[in-house]
Amino acid sequence: MSVDDTRLHAMRHSLAHITAAAVKRLWPKAKFGIGPVIENGYYYDFELDHTLSVEDFPRIEAEMQKIIKESQPFEYFELTINEAIKWAKEENQPYKLELLNDLKRAGTTSIKELDTNELGLSTSENKIDNVSFYKNGDFTDLCRGPHLEHTGQAGAFKLQKISGAYWRGKNTNTQMQRLYGVAFTTAKELKQYLHVVEEAKLRDHRKIGTELGIFMFSDLVGAGLPLWMPAGEQIKHTLTEYMREKEEAQGYKYVSTPVLAHETLYQRSGHTAYYAEDMYSFKDNEGNRFYLKAMSCPHHHMIYERLVKSYRDLPLRLAEPGTIYRNELSGTLTGLIRVRGAITQNDAHIYVTSDQLKAEFLRVLELFKEVYEQVGITDYWYRLSLPDFENKKFAGARDVWEKASQLIREALDEFGAKYVEAEGEAAFYGPKLDVQTRNTLGKEDSIATNQIDVLVPERMGLKYINAKGEEEAPFIIHRAILGSYERFIGFLLEKTAGKLPIWLAPEQIRFITVNQEIETITFTEQIMNEAQDLGLRISVDNANESVGKKIRSAELMKIPYIVVIGEQEIKSKQLNPRIRKDLEVSLNHEALEVDVFLKTVANETKSKTSRSSL
């Protein structure tokens, strides 16, 4: 971390304390959780006898400005663990007391779920000696630092939002109020960031999804369980069929596997050892434990055992739009980007010999490129996620891991792909290639992944007879070109601001009638029948509203083509389609014969073109 970054981190950490101090002045009975630095700012968790809202922000910010003007020094001091516990009791701070008691009981700093970067710990041979605190004005907090010299050095800030957060991330604990703030060194930087945030709000897939009727959530159904509305199901179906067509053309065989599996399957694959807490499980009335499917690979391995005997049976490419469920914490759920289920993965597993591995990996890279070009995603790159060899955070033979990692590098270089390397980000069973992009706030995120499995084939006893007549374990490429359809559609809505490509739009053409006369309706129905025969997705707006209002309504739904039908169109048998602006190539459009227009849109759909050819 550079000197400037260190200073900015200290400033944001200091502002977290300043925020807490201001909250304490306004609500003296406040109970404090933790207040760490996060990307672009910080947050602090509180338990208050008052429900915070954005209307409170001016009051809190005004109090923060007072504290800043007072230039209160950040004073460091230490207490023994017993003295710190006494302090928490006297101050009536139950959450600090809980953390301190947990530390004392464990006797070391290696306690899961405790953020030792936030807690103030002085240690000797990993044993707790003292606990450090920082005090500014009348506010004291258990904290490791670092901080500014005094509050007057704080930069530009703004309180951004308030949300609920379960204490220590467990939904059985108290739900606290989490107050977020953003902070930068200068007011100019803050203003630029806030502008980006406002632009991002317009592209938030949750907002777009609601406006376009793509998906919804219901408290009765449960958090993280999206309901696909007709428009959303159409998008998902179109993508699913598109990927099936692409994959079958490359020799993939489609399979279907159940959403449940007995625990012995996941024990054999190793997932219960590494992944059990992220999986939903239950026991049946005979005492058998089952898991809701959280990944399709173990199921596909069972199919491999039935289909493959010899090296002549390889490569075997199995594909499935597999439905899975994952036990995500409620605080991590984010629209379609992170859900609990039903998650539909664009899942495939390729079983290969060592000689076939590189060629198959290159085929996957080629598929990534082709699909992403047609879907309209261009701002992506690859991240080669490697194991942490130094800290031995991998299982199996190191030389096999290194060979697989080097093979991915060679494939990327040969393909000419842009990529970075990230140590410690590998899956438990092998190195992986993540497809990275930036979300609307500029934050890096993963869309999809392509992994080489060097561990599970041996662990599950997957074999084939090689050319020498000997048993050998295959390599497995786990790949999902689109990741999950839910996550991918969420990203796509944000990337395009809801303006989906013509071939993917749930509604491609909307016909708008000028009047409700029989002649107009009859002509419109004839055109609609022709459009439907060509497989186009169309609708008609025959409402008793002004044409201008109906056009505006269609534009808000981001429909690629809008066609007004009135007396002129009926007489000429020609149409003047309005083309969504991002699709236009030319501004000079001529009237088109009905069949010419419809066949052109049908061809655009079939060829997956990104711009209108009219």
VEXDREN-2710 file (C-alpha; in Angstrom, 1 decimal):
% VEXDREN-2710
k/r/px/py/pz
1/MET/0.0/0.0/0.0
2/SER/1.4/3.4/-1.0
3/VAL/1.9/6.3/1.4
4/ASP/-1.2/8.0/-0.1
5/ASP/-3.3/4.9/0.2
6/THR/-2.2/4.4/3.8
7/ARG/-3.1/7.9/4.6
8/LEU/-6.5/7.6/2.9
9/HIS/-7.2/4.3/4.8
10/ALA/-6.4/6.1/8.1
11/MET/-8.6/9.0/7.2
12/ARG/-11.6/6.7/6.4
13/HIS/-11.0/4.8/9.6
14/SER/-10.9/8.0/11.5
15/LEU/-14.2/9.1/9.9
16/ALA/-15.8/5.9/11.1
17/HIS/-14.9/6.9/14.6
18/ILE/-16.1/10.5/14.0
19/THR/-19.4/9.1/12.8
20/ALA/-19.8/6.9/15.9
21/ALA/-18.9/9.9/18.1
22/ALA/-21.5/12.0/16.4
23/VAL/-24.2/9.3/16.8
24/LYS/-23.3/9.0/20.5
25/ARG/-23.8/12.7/20.9
26/LEU/-27.2/12.5/19.3
27/TRP/-28.2/9.2/20.9
28/PRO/-26.2/8.7/24.1
29/LYS/-27.6/5.2/24.7
30/ALA/-26.2/3.9/21.4
31/LYS/-24.6/0.5/21.4
32/PHE/-21.6/0.0/19.1
33/GLY/-20.7/-2.9/16.9
34/ILE/-17.7/-2.5/14.5
35/GLY/-16.7/0.2/12.0
36/PRO/-14.2/-1.0/9.4
37/VAL/-12.9/0.7/6.3
38/ILE/-14.4/-0.6/3.1
39/GLU/-13.9/0.3/-0.6
40/ASN/-14.5/4.0/-1.0
41/GLY/-15.4/4.6/2.6
42/TYR/-16.5/2.9/5.8
43/TYR/-19.5/1.7/7.8
44/TYR/-20.4/1.5/11.4
45/ASP/-23.0/-0.8/13.1
46/PHE/-25.2/0.5/15.8
47/GLU/-28.0/-0.6/18.0
48/LEU/-30.2/2.5/18.7
49/ASP/-33.6/3.3/20.3
50/HIS/-34.2/5.3/17.1
51/THR/-34.6/4.0/13.6
52/LEU/-32.2/5.9/11.4
53/SER/-33.3/7.2/8.0
54/VAL/-31.8/9.5/5.3
55/GLU/-33.6/12.4/7.1
56/ASP/-31.2/11.9/10.0
57/PHE/-28.1/12.3/7.8
58/PRO/-27.9/16.2/7.8
59/ARG/-28.0/16.1/11.7
60/ILE/-25.3/13.5/11.9
61/GLU/-23.2/15.2/9.3
62/ALA/-23.5/18.5/11.1
63/GLU/-22.4/16.9/14.3
64/MET/-19.5/15.3/12.5
65/GLN/-18.4/18.7/11.2
66/LYS/-18.4/20.1/14.7
67/ILE/-16.2/17.2/15.8
68/ILE/-13.9/17.9/12.9
69/LYS/-13.7/21.6/13.7
70/GLU/-12.7/20.8/17.3
71/SER/-9.6/19.0/16.0
72/GLN/-9.8/16.4/18.6
73/PRO/-6.6/14.3/18.9
74/PHE/-6.8/10.6/18.4
75/GLU/-5.2/9.3/21.6
76/TYR/-3.9/5.7/21.8
77/PHE/-3.8/3.7/25.0
78/GLU/-3.8/0.0/26.0
79/LEU/-5.7/-2.0/28.7
80/THR/-5.3/-5.6/29.7
81/ILE/-8.0/-8.0/28.5
82/ASN/-9.6/-7.9/32.0
83/GLU/-9.5/-4.1/32.2
84/ALA/-11.0/-4.0/28.7
85/ILE/-13.8/-6.3/29.7
86/LYS/-14.5/-4.1/32.8
87/TRP/-14.5/-1.0/30.5
88/ALA/-17.1/-2.6/28.2
89/LYS/-19.3/-3.4/31.2
90/GLU/-19.1/0.1/32.6
91/GLU/-19.8/1.7/29.3
92/ASN/-22.8/-0.7/28.7
93/GLN/-21.4/-1.9/25.4
94/PRO/-22.6/-5.5/25.1
95/TYR/-21.2/-6.1/21.6
96/LYS/-17.7/-5.0/22.5
97/LEU/-18.0/-7.1/25.6
98/GLU/-19.0/-10.1/23.6
99/LEU/-15.9/-9.8/21.3
100/LEU/-13.6/-9.3/24.3
101/ASN/-15.0/-12.3/26.2
102/ASP/-14.6/-14.4/23.1
103/LEU/-11.0/-13.3/22.8
104/LYS/-10.3/-14.1/26.5
105/ARG/-11.9/-17.5/26.2
106/ALA/-9.9/-18.4/23.1
107/GLY/-6.7/-17.0/24.5
108/THR/-5.3/-16.3/21.1
109/THR/-5.9/-14.0/18.2
110/SER/-6.9/-16.8/15.8
111/ILE/-10.7/-16.6/16.3
112/LYS/-12.9/-17.2/13.3
113/GLU/-15.2/-14.3/12.6
114/LEU/-13.2/-11.8/14.7
115/ASP/-11.7/-9.0/12.6
116/THR/-8.3/-8.6/14.2
117/ASN/-7.6/-5.7/11.9
118/GLU/-10.4/-3.9/13.6
119/LEU/-9.9/-5.0/17.2
120/GLY/-7.0/-3.7/19.1
121/LEU/-4.7/-6.6/20.0
122/SER/-1.2/-6.6/21.3
123/THR/0.2/-10.1/21.2
124/SER/3.1/-12.2/22.2
125/GLU/3.6/-15.6/20.4
126/ASN/-0.1/-15.3/19.3
127/LYS/-1.3/-14.9/22.9
128/ILE/-3.3/-11.8/23.9
129/ASP/-1.3/-9.4/26.1
130/ASN/-3.1/-6.1/25.9
131/VAL/-6.0/-4.5/24.0
132/SER/-5.6/-1.1/22.3
133/PHE/-8.1/1.7/22.3
134/TYR/-8.4/5.1/20.6
135/LYS/-10.1/8.1/22.2
136/ASN/-11.2/11.3/20.5
137/GLY/-13.2/13.8/22.6
138/ASP/-15.6/11.9/24.8
139/PHE/-15.7/8.9/22.5
140/THR/-13.6/5.8/23.1
141/ASP/-13.4/2.7/21.0
142/LEU/-11.7/-0.6/21.0
143/CYS/-9.5/-0.3/17.9
144/ARG/-6.2/-1.2/16.4
145/GLY/-6.0/1.9/14.2
146/PRO/-4.4/3.5/12.3
147/HIS/-5.8/7.0/12.6
148/LEU/-5.1/10.6/11.7
149/GLU/-3.3/12.8/14.2
150/HIS/-6.6/14.6/15.0
151/THR/-10.1/14.9/13.6
152/GLY/-9.4/18.2/11.9
153/GLN/-7.4/16.3/9.2
154/ALA/-10.5/14.5/8.0
155/GLY/-11.2/15.0/4.3
156/ALA/-14.4/15.2/2.3
157/PHE/-17.2/12.8/3.3
158/LYS/-20.9/12.1/2.9
159/LEU/-23.2/9.6/4.6
160/GLN/-24.5/7.4/1.9
161/LYS/-27.1/4.8/3.1
162/ILE/-28.5/2.9/6.0
163/SER/-29.2/-0.8/6.0
164/GLY/-29.9/-3.7/8.4
165/ALA/-27.0/-6.0/9.3
166/TYR/-27.1/-9.0/11.6
167/TRP/-24.5/-8.9/14.3
168/ARG/-21.4/-10.9/13.2
169/GLY/-23.4/-11.9/10.0
170/LYS/-25.6/-14.5/11.7
171/ASN/-29.3/-14.2/11.2
172/THR/-30.0/-15.5/14.7
173/ASN/-28.3/-12.5/16.1
174/THR/-29.6/-8.9/16.7
175/GLN/-30.2/-6.9/13.6
176/MET/-28.2/-3.7/13.9
177/GLN/-28.3/-0.5/11.8
178/ARG/-25.4/-0.2/9.5
179/LEU/-24.6/3.4/8.5
180/TYR/-22.4/3.8/5.4
181/GLY/-20.2/6.7/4.6
182/VAL/-18.0/7.5/1.6
183/ALA/-14.8/9.6/2.0
184/PHE/-12.1/11.0/-0.2
185/THR/-9.1/13.3/0.3
186/THR/-10.7/16.2/-1.6
187/ALA/-14.1/17.5/-2.3
188/LYS/-13.5/17.2/-6.0
189/GLU/-12.8/13.4/-5.7
190/LEU/-16.0/13.0/-3.6
191/LYS/-18.1/14.9/-6.1
192/GLN/-16.8/12.7/-9.0
193/TYR/-17.5/9.6/-7.0
194/LEU/-21.1/10.7/-6.1
195/HIS/-21.7/11.4/-9.8
196/VAL/-20.6/7.8/-10.7
197/VAL/-23.0/6.6/-7.9
198/GLU/-25.9/8.5/-9.4
199/GLU/-25.2/7.1/-12.8
200/ALA/-24.9/3.6/-11.4
201/LYS/-28.4/3.9/-9.7
202/LEU/-29.9/4.4/-13.2
203/ARG/-28.2/1.2/-14.3
204/ASP/-28.9/-0.9/-11.2
205/HIS/-30.3/-4.1/-12.5
206/ARG/-32.8/-4.2/-9.6
207/LYS/-34.3/-0.9/-10.7
208/ILE/-34.2/-1.9/-14.4
209/GLY/-35.6/-5.4/-13.6
210/THR/-38.6/-3.9/-11.8
211/GLU/-39.3/-1.2/-14.4
212/LEU/-39.1/-3.7/-17.3
213/GLY/-41.1/-6.4/-15.5
214/ILE/-38.2/-8.9/-15.7
215/PHE/-38.1/-10.3/-12.1
216/MET/-39.4/-9.7/-8.6
217/PHE/-38.9/-10.9/-5.1
218/SER/-41.6/-11.8/-2.5
219/ASP/-41.2/-11.9/1.3
220/LEU/-43.6/-14.9/1.2
221/VAL/-41.3/-16.8/-1.1
222/GLY/-38.1/-15.8/0.7
223/ALA/-35.0/-13.6/0.4
224/GLY/-32.7/-14.5/-2.5
225/LEU/-35.3/-16.5/-4.4
226/PRO/-36.2/-14.5/-7.5
227/LEU/-39.5/-14.9/-9.3
228/TRP/-39.1/-14.6/-13.1
229/MET/-41.9/-12.6/-14.7
230/PRO/-42.9/-13.3/-18.4
231/ALA/-40.3/-10.9/-19.9
232/GLY/-37.5/-12.3/-17.6
233/GLU/-38.4/-15.9/-18.4
234/GLN/-38.3/-15.1/-22.1
235/ILE/-34.7/-13.6/-21.7
236/LYS/-33.6/-16.6/-19.7
237/HIS/-35.2/-19.1/-22.1
238/THR/-33.6/-17.3/-25.2
239/LEU/-30.2/-17.4/-23.6
240/THR/-30.6/-21.1/-22.5
241/GLU/-31.6/-22.1/-26.0
242/TYR/-28.8/-20.0/-27.5
243/MET/-26.2/-21.7/-25.4
244/ARG/-27.6/-25.2/-26.1
245/GLU/-27.3/-24.5/-29.8
246/LYS/-23.7/-23.3/-29.4
247/GLU/-22.7/-26.2/-27.2
248/GLU/-24.3/-28.9/-29.2
249/ALA/-22.5/-27.6/-32.3
250/GLN/-19.2/-28.2/-30.4
251/GLY/-20.1/-31.7/-29.4
252/TYR/-21.5/-31.2/-26.0
253/LYS/-24.0/-33.9/-24.8
254/TYR/-26.9/-32.5/-22.7
255/VAL/-27.9/-34.3/-19.5
256/SER/-30.3/-33.7/-16.7
257/THR/-29.7/-34.4/-13.0
258/PRO/-31.8/-34.2/-9.9
259/VAL/-31.8/-31.3/-7.5
260/LEU/-31.2/-33.6/-4.6
261/ALA/-28.3/-35.9/-3.7
262/HIS/-27.5/-38.3/-0.9
263/GLU/-24.6/-37.1/1.4
264/THR/-22.4/-40.0/0.3
265/LEU/-22.0/-38.4/-3.2
266/TYR/-20.7/-35.2/-1.7
267/GLN/-18.5/-37.0/0.8
268/ARG/-17.0/-38.9/-2.1
269/SER/-16.4/-35.7/-4.1
270/GLY/-15.0/-33.8/-1.1
271/HIS/-17.6/-31.1/-1.1
272/THR/-18.8/-31.9/2.4
273/ALA/-15.3/-31.2/3.7
274/TYR/-14.9/-27.9/1.9
275/TYR/-18.4/-26.7/1.2
276/ALA/-21.0/-28.2/3.6
277/GLU/-21.9/-24.9/5.4
278/ASP/-22.9/-23.4/2.0
279/MET/-25.3/-26.2/1.2
280/TYR/-28.9/-26.8/2.3
281/SER/-29.4/-30.2/3.9
282/PHE/-32.2/-32.2/5.5
283/LYS/-32.9/-35.7/6.7
284/ASP/-35.7/-37.8/5.4
285/ASN/-38.0/-39.9/7.6
286/GLU/-35.6/-42.8/7.3
287/GLY/-32.7/-40.9/8.7
288/ASN/-30.9/-40.4/5.4
289/ARG/-29.2/-37.0/4.9
290/PHE/-29.7/-35.3/1.6
291/TYR/-28.3/-32.1/0.1
292/LEU/-30.0/-29.6/-2.2
293/LYS/-27.7/-29.6/-5.2
294/ALA/-25.2/-26.8/-4.9
295/MET/-23.1/-27.9/-7.9
296/SER/-23.7/-30.3/-10.8
297/CYS/-20.2/-31.8/-11.1
298/PRO/-20.6/-34.8/-8.7
299/HIS/-23.8/-35.8/-10.6
300/HIS/-22.0/-35.5/-13.9
301/HIS/-19.1/-37.7/-12.6
302/MET/-21.6/-40.5/-12.0
303/ILE/-22.7/-40.2/-15.7
304/TYR/-19.0/-40.3/-16.7
305/GLU/-18.5/-43.6/-14.9
306/ARG/-21.3/-45.1/-16.9
307/LEU/-20.3/-43.7/-20.3
308/VAL/-16.5/-43.9/-20.3
309/LYS/-14.3/-47.0/-20.3
310/SER/-11.5/-46.2/-22.7
311/TYR/-9.4/-43.2/-23.9
312/ARG/-11.4/-43.7/-27.1
313/ASP/-14.5/-42.4/-25.3
314/LEU/-12.7/-39.0/-24.6
315/PRO/-13.1/-36.2/-24.7
316/LEU/-16.6/-36.3/-23.2
317/ARG/-18.4/-33.0/-22.9
318/LEU/-21.5/-33.0/-20.7
319/ALA/-23.7/-29.9/-20.4
320/GLU/-26.7/-29.0/-18.3
321/PRO/-28.5/-25.8/-17.4
322/GLY/-28.4/-27.2/-13.8
323/THR/-30.6/-25.8/-11.1
324/ILE/-28.7/-25.3/-7.8
325/TYR/-29.2/-23.8/-4.4
326/ARG/-26.7/-22.2/-2.1
327/ASN/-27.0/-21.2/1.6
328/GLU/-25.9/-17.5/1.2
329/LEU/-26.0/-15.1/4.2
330/SER/-28.9/-12.7/3.9
331/GLY/-26.6/-9.7/4.1
332/THR/-24.8/-10.8/1.0
333/LEU/-27.8/-11.2/-1.2
334/THR/-27.9/-8.7/-4.1
335/GLY/-30.7/-8.8/-6.6
336/LEU/-29.8/-11.4/-9.3
337/ILE/-26.1/-11.0/-8.8
338/ARG/-26.2/-13.1/-5.6
339/VAL/-29.1/-15.3/-4.9
340/ARG/-29.9/-18.5/-3.0
341/GLY/-31.8/-20.3/-5.8
342/ALA/-33.1/-21.5/-8.0
343/ILE/-29.7/-20.7/-9.6
344/THR/-29.5/-22.0/-13.2
345/GLN/-25.9/-22.5/-14.2
346/ASN/-24.6/-22.7/-17.7
347/ASP/-22.7/-25.7/-16.5
348/ALA/-20.5/-28.1/-18.4
349/HIS/-17.8/-30.6/-17.6
350/ILE/-15.2/-31.8/-20.1
351/TYR/-13.4/-35.0/-19.4
352/VAL/-10.1/-35.3/-21.2
353/THR/-6.7/-37.1/-21.3
354/SER/-3.7/-35.0/-20.5
355/ASP/-2.9/-34.8/-24.3
356/GLN/-6.3/-33.3/-25.0
357/LEU/-6.4/-30.8/-22.1
358/LYS/-4.8/-27.8/-23.8
359/ALA/-6.8/-28.1/-27.0
360/GLU/-10.1/-28.4/-25.1
361/PHE/-9.2/-25.4/-22.9
362/LEU/-8.6/-23.3/-26.1
363/ARG/-12.0/-24.4/-27.4
364/VAL/-13.5/-23.0/-24.3
365/LEU/-11.7/-19.7/-24.7
366/GLU/-13.0/-19.5/-28.3
367/LEU/-16.5/-20.1/-27.1
368/PHE/-16.2/-17.3/-24.5
369/LYS/-15.1/-14.9/-27.2
370/GLU/-17.9/-15.8/-29.6
371/VAL/-20.7/-15.7/-27.1
372/TYR/-19.6/-12.5/-25.4
373/GLU/-19.3/-10.7/-28.8
374/GLN/-22.9/-11.7/-29.7
375/VAL/-24.3/-10.9/-26.3
376/GLY/-22.6/-7.5/-26.4
377/ILE/-20.1/-7.7/-23.5
378/THR/-16.7/-6.3/-24.5
379/ASP/-15.2/-4.9/-21.3
380/TYR/-13.9/-8.1/-19.7
381/TRP/-10.6/-9.8/-19.0
382/TYR/-9.4/-13.0/-17.5
383/ARG/-8.0/-13.7/-14.0
384/LEU/-5.8/-16.8/-13.6
385/SER/-6.6/-17.8/-10.0
386/LEU/-3.8/-19.8/-8.5
387/PRO/-3.2/-21.7/-5.2
388/ASP/-1.2/-20.2/-2.3
389/PHE/1.8/-22.5/-2.5
390/GLU/3.7/-20.7/0.3
391/ASN/0.9/-21.3/2.9
392/LYS/0.1/-24.7/1.4
393/LYS/-3.5/-23.7/0.8
394/PHE/-4.1/-26.5/-1.8
395/ALA/-4.7/-30.2/-1.8
396/GLY/-3.0/-32.9/-3.9
397/ALA/0.4/-32.9/-5.6
398/ARG/2.0/-29.5/-6.2
399/ASP/3.6/-30.5/-9.5
400/VAL/0.2/-31.4/-10.9
401/TRP/-1.2/-28.0/-9.9
402/GLU/1.8/-26.2/-11.4
403/LYS/1.5/-28.2/-14.6
404/ALA/-2.2/-27.3/-14.9
405/SER/-1.5/-23.6/-14.1
406/GLN/1.2/-23.5/-16.7
407/LEU/-1.1/-25.1/-19.3
408/ILE/-3.6/-22.3/-18.7
409/ARG/-0.9/-19.7/-19.1
410/GLU/0.2/-21.2/-22.4
411/ALA/-3.4/-21.4/-23.7
412/LEU/-4.1/-17.8/-22.8
413/ASP/-0.9/-16.6/-24.5
414/GLU/-1.6/-18.7/-27.6
415/PHE/-5.1/-17.3/-27.7
416/GLY/-3.9/-13.7/-27.2
417/ALA/-6.1/-13.1/-24.2
418/LYS/-5.6/-10.4/-21.7
419/TYR/-5.2/-11.7/-18.1
420/VAL/-3.8/-11.1/-14.7
421/GLU/-2.8/-13.7/-12.0
422/ALA/-4.2/-13.9/-8.5
423/GLU/-2.5/-16.1/-5.9
424/GLY/-4.8/-17.8/-3.3
425/GLU/-8.0/-17.5/-5.4
426/ALA/-8.0/-21.1/-6.8
427/ALA/-10.8/-23.5/-6.2
428/PHE/-10.0/-26.3/-3.8
429/TYR/-9.7/-28.8/-6.7
430/GLY/-7.6/-26.8/-9.1
431/PRO/-6.5/-23.6/-10.8
432/LYS/-9.2/-21.6/-12.5
433/LEU/-9.7/-18.9/-15.1
434/ASP/-12.3/-16.3/-13.9
435/VAL/-13.9/-13.9/-16.4
436/GLN/-13.7/-10.5/-14.8
437/THR/-15.6/-7.3/-15.5
438/ARG/-16.4/-4.0/-13.7
439/ASN/-19.9/-3.3/-12.3
440/THR/-21.6/0.1/-12.6
441/LEU/-19.5/1.5/-9.7
442/GLY/-16.3/0.4/-11.3
443/LYS/-15.7/-2.5/-8.9
444/GLU/-14.2/-5.7/-10.2
445/ASP/-16.5/-8.7/-10.2
446/SER/-16.6/-12.2/-11.7
447/ILE/-19.1/-13.2/-14.4
448/ALA/-18.0/-16.7/-15.1
449/THR/-15.3/-19.3/-14.7
450/ASN/-13.3/-22.0/-16.4
451/GLN/-11.4/-24.5/-14.1
452/ILE/-9.1/-27.4/-14.4
453/ASP/-9.8/-30.1/-11.8
454/VAL/-6.6/-31.9/-10.7
455/LEU/-8.0/-33.4/-7.5
456/VAL/-11.5/-34.8/-7.7
457/PRO/-10.9/-37.4/-10.4
458/GLU/-8.4/-39.2/-8.2
459/ARG/-10.5/-38.6/-5.1
460/MET/-13.7/-40.0/-6.7
461/GLY/-11.8/-42.9/-8.4
462/LEU/-12.7/-41.7/-11.9
463/LYS/-10.8/-43.8/-14.4
464/TYR/-10.4/-44.8/-18.1
465/ILE/-8.1/-47.3/-19.8
466/ASN/-5.3/-45.5/-21.7
467/ALA/-3.6/-46.5/-24.9
468/LYS/-1.2/-48.7/-22.9
469/GLY/-4.0/-50.7/-21.3
470/GLU/-3.5/-49.0/-18.0
471/GLU/-5.9/-47.2/-15.7
472/GLU/-5.6/-43.5/-15.6
473/ALA/-7.5/-40.6/-14.1
474/PRO/-8.9/-38.0/-16.5
475/PHE/-8.5/-34.3/-16.2
476/ILE/-11.8/-32.4/-15.9
477/ILE/-12.5/-28.9/-17.2
478/HIS/-15.4/-27.3/-15.2
479/ARG/-16.7/-24.4/-17.3
480/ALA/-19.7/-22.1/-17.3
481/ILE/-19.5/-19.6/-20.2
482/LEU/-22.3/-17.4/-18.7
483/GLY/-21.8/-18.5/-15.1
484/SER/-25.3/-18.6/-13.8
485/TYR/-28.1/-17.2/-16.0
486/GLU/-29.3/-15.1/-13.0
487/ARG/-26.0/-13.5/-12.4
488/PHE/-25.3/-13.0/-16.1
489/ILE/-28.6/-11.4/-16.8
490/GLY/-28.1/-9.1/-13.8
491/PHE/-24.7/-8.0/-15.2
492/LEU/-26.1/-7.7/-18.8
493/LEU/-29.0/-5.4/-17.6
494/GLU/-26.5/-3.1/-16.0
495/LYS/-24.0/-3.2/-18.9
496/THR/-26.8/-2.3/-21.4
497/ALA/-29.0/-0.2/-19.1
498/GLY/-31.8/-2.6/-20.1
499/LYS/-31.3/-2.1/-23.8
500/LEU/-30.8/-5.7/-24.8
501/PRO/-29.7/-6.8/-28.2
502/ILE/-32.5/-7.3/-30.8
503/TRP/-32.2/-11.1/-30.7
504/LEU/-32.4/-11.2/-26.9
505/ALA/-35.0/-8.5/-26.2
506/PRO/-38.2/-10.1/-24.6
507/GLU/-40.3/-7.9/-26.9
508/GLN/-38.7/-7.1/-30.2
509/ILE/-41.5/-5.1/-31.9
510/ARG/-44.5/-3.2/-30.6
511/PHE/-47.2/-2.2/-32.9
512/ILE/-49.1/1.0/-31.9
513/THR/-52.5/1.7/-33.5
514/VAL/-53.6/5.2/-34.2
515/ASN/-57.2/4.4/-33.7
516/GLN/-59.5/1.4/-32.7
517/GLU/-61.3/1.2/-36.0
518/ILE/-61.9/-2.3/-37.5
519/GLU/-59.8/-1.7/-40.5
520/THR/-56.8/-0.7/-38.4
521/ILE/-57.2/-3.6/-36.0
522/THR/-57.6/-6.1/-38.9
523/PHE/-54.5/-4.8/-40.7
524/THR/-52.5/-4.9/-37.4
525/GLU/-53.6/-8.5/-36.7
526/GLN/-52.5/-9.6/-40.2
527/ILE/-49.0/-8.2/-39.6
528/MET/-48.9/-9.8/-36.1
529/ASN/-49.7/-13.2/-37.6
530/GLU/-46.9/-12.8/-40.1
531/ALA/-44.5/-11.8/-37.4
532/GLN/-45.4/-14.7/-35.1
533/ASP/-45.0/-17.1/-38.0
534/LEU/-41.4/-15.9/-38.3
535/GLY/-40.9/-16.5/-34.6
536/LEU/-40.7/-12.8/-33.6
537/ARG/-41.7/-11.6/-30.2
538/ILE/-44.3/-8.9/-30.7
539/SER/-47.2/-7.1/-29.0
540/VAL/-49.8/-4.5/-29.9
541/ASP/-50.9/-1.4/-28.0
542/ASN/-54.5/-0.8/-29.0
543/ALA/-55.3/1.3/-25.9
544/ASN/-57.5/4.3/-26.2
545/GLU/-54.6/6.7/-25.5
546/SER/-52.7/9.3/-27.6
547/VAL/-50.1/7.9/-30.0
548/GLY/-47.5/10.0/-28.3
549/LYS/-48.2/8.5/-24.9
550/LYS/-48.1/5.0/-26.3
551/ILE/-44.8/5.7/-28.1
552/ARG/-43.3/7.0/-24.9
553/SER/-44.5/3.9/-23.0
554/ALA/-42.8/1.6/-25.5
555/GLU/-39.6/3.7/-25.4
556/LEU/-39.5/3.3/-21.6
557/MET/-39.7/-0.5/-22.1
558/LYS/-36.6/-0.2/-24.3
559/ILE/-38.2/-2.1/-27.2
560/PRO/-35.9/-2.3/-30.3
561/TYR/-38.6/-1.5/-32.9
562/ILE/-41.8/0.6/-32.5
563/VAL/-44.3/0.7/-35.4
564/VAL/-47.2/3.1/-35.6
565/ILE/-50.1/1.8/-37.7
566/GLY/-52.7/4.2/-39.1
567/GLU/-54.4/5.2/-42.4
568/GLN/-51.2/5.8/-44.3
569/GLU/-49.7/2.4/-43.4
570/ILE/-53.0/0.6/-44.4
571/LYS/-53.1/2.3/-47.8
572/SER/-49.4/2.0/-48.7
573/LYS/-48.9/-1.4/-47.1
574/GLN/-45.6/0.0/-45.9
575/LEU/-44.2/0.6/-42.4
576/ASN/-41.9/3.3/-40.9
577/PRO/-40.4/1.6/-37.8
578/ARG/-38.9/3.7/-35.1
579/ILE/-35.5/2.2/-34.2
580/ARG/-34.1/2.3/-30.6
581/LYS/-31.3/4.9/-30.8
582/ASP/-28.5/2.7/-29.7
583/LEU/-29.3/0.3/-32.5
584/GLU/-29.4/2.8/-35.3
585/VAL/-26.8/2.8/-38.0
586/SER/-28.3/5.5/-40.2
587/LEU/-30.8/8.3/-39.5
588/ASN/-32.2/8.1/-43.0
589/HIS/-34.9/5.5/-43.0
590/GLU/-37.3/4.6/-45.8
591/ALA/-40.7/3.1/-45.6
592/LEU/-40.5/-0.7/-45.9
593/GLU/-42.8/-3.4/-47.2
594/VAL/-44.3/-5.3/-44.4
595/ASP/-42.6/-8.6/-45.3
596/VAL/-39.3/-6.9/-45.9
597/PHE/-39.3/-5.4/-42.4
598/LEU/-40.4/-8.5/-40.6
599/LYS/-37.9/-10.8/-42.5
600/THR/-35.1/-8.3/-41.7
601/VAL/-35.8/-8.5/-38.0
602/ALA/-36.1/-12.2/-38.2
603/ASN/-32.6/-12.4/-39.9
604/GLU/-31.2/-10.1/-37.3
605/THR/-32.5/-12.4/-34.6
606/LYS/-31.1/-15.5/-36.3
607/SER/-27.6/-13.9/-37.0
608/LYS/-27.5/-12.3/-33.5
609/THR/-26.4/-8.9/-34.9
610/SER/-25.8/-6.2/-32.4
611/ARG/-27.1/-3.3/-34.6
612/SER/-30.1/-2.7/-36.8
613/SER/-29.6/-3.5/-40.4
614/LEU/-32.5/-1.2/-41.5
END
